[in-house]
Amino acid sequence: MAADELYDGPFCVLSAVDARRQRRLLYEVLDHNPTQLDILYFLARLNDLIRAHRKQVRGITTDASPLYPLPIALALGDIPHQICEFHVLKELTKAVLRVLARLRKGRAATIPKLPRGRTPKDPEACRQHRRAQALRRRVTDLFDQRHLFVCHHLTVEQRATVRRLTRGQRQLRALRAIMDQVYRLFDRRCRTETALTKLTQLRRQVRRYRSLGKSLDKLYSPNLEKALTFLDNKLLPATSNAVERGNRRLRKMQKTVYRVRTQASLQGRLALDLQRDQRAAGRQRTLTSLHRSRP
């Protein structure tokens, strides 16, 4: 199961979705920002509905919000709680890009200031001019190709570009190596214990690069350890994409129909989504029968 909250002005939509079947199970529209008590009531109501159908919750996936851990433990008991992999990677990616921006600005500060006008013809002035141009190109390339330092899969050409940008730059090579090791943590072929061992080694390596500052403190967050829970449970989804899909559908509807802004209209739109999900199987069978009956 996956749960998430969607903020829309003064309202907040709480949603729970069956991650295996991609169906919304329950929703609630609040006229205020949710608290842990609201989450507790919502999850307790959801648990009662699931038990009424003689089923039980085997695991839940949420984002890294601090609203969920305590209500989950009180309402659902001791079940696996997975933090969405995408939310954790998003925070780590932002941290790496902040470090890269700081290093790039430090490099830009070393560009020698040249006098205005034409470059003098003496050898020393020509050498300073060439050096300034080379540093400007290097800084520009770091800005234009900054996505390569956080991209998951790199092509052969992109790897060659990264090697060119990091040539002689130990800190830049360390940033790209850190992201590679972070992505390896979420490999489904590993077990949680193996991934936690790799994480411990990664944290030990990051301590050596004190010049990178405190921007990489996200690697020490307990949410990163919770994001590795899915490795030992094949049924537990690694991301909360199941519930995020419904949120994206609601956002798209808001852009199309402006009146989907009040509490009553939000409840009606979510009710229509529930009805559509309930009839999805029959609708698919009808479409299949119609296709097969065509001459």
N, C-alpha and C positions, 0 to 999 in steps of 0.2 A: 504494500500500500504506500501511497505517496500523499503528503499533505503540504499545503502551502497557503499563504495569504496574499491577496491582491489588493493594493491600495488604490483607491479612486476618489481623490478629493477628500471629503469628510467621511467617506464610506470605506469599509474593508470587507472583502469577500473571503471567507474561510472555505476551503475546498479539500475534499478527500477523494482520491481516485484509486480504483483497482489497477495497479500497475501492470498486472499480467493481461487483463482483458481490455485495458485502456477505457474504462468506464467510470464516470463520476458516481460516487456512492452517496455523498452527502455534501450539502453546502449551507452556509449561513451568511447573511448580510448584516454587518454591524454598522451603526452610525457613529462609531468612535474607533480609535486605534485599539487593537486587541491587547488584552493583558493575559497573564498566565491563567487567571481564573476563567476568562473566556475560552481559552484553548482547552482547559480542563473540562469545562461543561461540553464543549463541542466533541472532544474525543470520547468522553463518557457516553454521550448520546450515540455516537457512532458505534462504540463497542456494544451497547445494548441492542442496536439494530442488527449488528452482525451475529450476535449470540442468539437473537430471535430466529435466525435462519440456520441455527445449529452449526455455525462456523466460528472461526477464531482468527485473530490477527497474528500472523507469523513474523512480521517485520514491518518496519516503516522507514520511509526515506523522506527527509526534510532538508531545508536549507540550513545555513549555519546560524539561524536566529536563536537567541537565548530564551525564547518563549517556550520552546518545545521540550527540553529534557525532563524537567520536573513534571509537567502534566502527562507526558508519555509514561513515566514511571508510575504515577498514581492511577491513571485511567486504564492503561493497557498492561501494566505489569512489567516483568523483566523480559522484554523482547529485544531482538537486535535493532539498534537505531543507527541507520546509515545517514551520514551527511552527504549531500549531493556533491558528486565529484566535480561537476562543472563550476559550482560556486567556489570550491576550494581552489581549483586551478585558476579561476578568475582573479582571486585575491593574490595568488602567487605571481601570476603574470603581471599584474599591476605593480607589485613590489619590484620585480626584475626590471620593468620598464622605467620605474623611478630611479633605480640605481644607474641604469644606462643613461638616462637624461642627465644625472649629476656628473657622470664621467664625461659625457659629451660636452657639457658646459665647462668643465675643468679643462678639457682639451682646447676649447675655443678661447679660453682666457690666456693660453700660452701663445696665441698667434701674435707675432711682433707687429706693432703699429708702425705703419710706413707713412712717410710724409706725403702730402697731397701733390698732385701733378705727375709729371713723367718721372720714370725711374732713372736715377743717375747712371752713368755708364761705367762707374768704377766697379771692380769685381765684388767688393763687399756688399754694395747696395743690390747688385743683381742677385747675389746669393740670398740675401734677406728676402727679396721679392719672390724668388722661387720657393723658398721655405714657407712663406706666408700663403702662397697659392696652394701648395701641397697640403698644408694643414687645413685650409678652408675646404678643399675637396674632401679630405678625410672626415671632417666634421659633417659635411653635407651628406656624404655616403652613410655615415652612422645614423643620421636622421631618416634618410630615405629607406634604408634597409633595416630599420629597428625591429620590424616584425620578424625577421629571421632569427632573432635571439630568443623568441618565445614560440615559434612555430613548432608543431609536433613533428611532422614528417617533412624532411627537406629533400629536394632533388639533388642530383649530382652538381648541377650548375649553382644551386643555392649553397651547397656545402663549400664549393670553391669560393663563392663570394664571402662566406663567413670566415674562411681561412685567410682571405686577403684582408678583411677588416680587422681581424684579431692578430695579425702578424706583429709580433713584438709587444703585444698588449696582454699581459698576464691576467689582469682583472676581467677583460672582455672574454677571454677564453674560459675563465672560471664561471662567468654568468651563463654561457651557453652550456657548459658541462653540468651546472646545477639544474637547468631546465631539463636536460636529457635524463638525469637521474630522477627527477620528480615524475616525469612521464613513465619511467620504468616502474615506479611504485604501483601504478594502477594496472599493471599487466595481469590479465585474468589467469595466466598460467602459474602465477605465484600464489602462495598461501599468505594469510594475514601475518603469521609469525615471521615468514621470510621478508615480507614487505616492511614490517616494523624493524627488523634487523637492518635492512637497507636504509631505512629512515634514520636510525641511530648513527650509522656510518656517515650519512649525508650531513647530519647536524654537526658531527665532529669535524668534518672537512670545512664546513662553513665557518666555524670558529677561527680557522687559520687566516681567513680573509677579513681581518678587522677593518681594513680600509674601505670595505663595502658598506660599513656603517650598520645601523639598526634597521635598515629597510627590509632586510631578510628575516626579521623576527617572526614573520608569518610561518616559517618552517617549524617553529617551536610551539605553534598553536595546537591544543588538544583536538581541535576539529579535524586536523590533518590525519590524526590517528583514527578518528571515528569514520573518516572517509574511506578507510581501508577495510571496513567490516564486511563489505560485499564479497571479498575474495574467498571467504570460507562458506558462503551461502549462495548457491547458484540461482535460487529463486528471488533473492533480494536485489532489486534494481540498483545500479550504481548511481543513477541520477534521478532527479524529480521531474524528468521531462514529461511524464504522463500527466501530471497536474499542470505543468507549465503550458502544455498544449491547449488546455481549456482556457487558461488565462490569455493566451495569444488570440484565441478565437473571440473572446470577449472584447479585447482591445480592438480587433479588426471591426467588430460590429459597432463599437463606439465611433469609429471613424466614418462608418457608412450611415448610421442612424444616430443623430445627435441626441435624441431624447433618451437614449440609454444612459442616463446620468442620475436619475433619482433612485431611491431605495426600492420603490415599488417596481420600477422598470428593470432594475438589476435582478430582482427576485423573479420576475416574469421571464427574463432572458435565460436565467439559469434553469428555470423549470422547463423551458423549451429544449434546452440542451439535454436535460435528463430524459425527457420524452424521446428525443431523437436517439439517444444512446440505447434506450430500452427497445426501440423498434429497429435497431441497426441490423440485428441478425435476420429478422423477418424480411426486411427490405433487401438484404443481400440475397436471400433465397429467392425472392420474387424476381429480382434482376437476372439471376442465374437461370431461372425457369424460362423467362422471356427470351433470353439469348438462345437457349437450347431449342425453343419452339420455333425459332425463325427458320424459314425455308432456306 
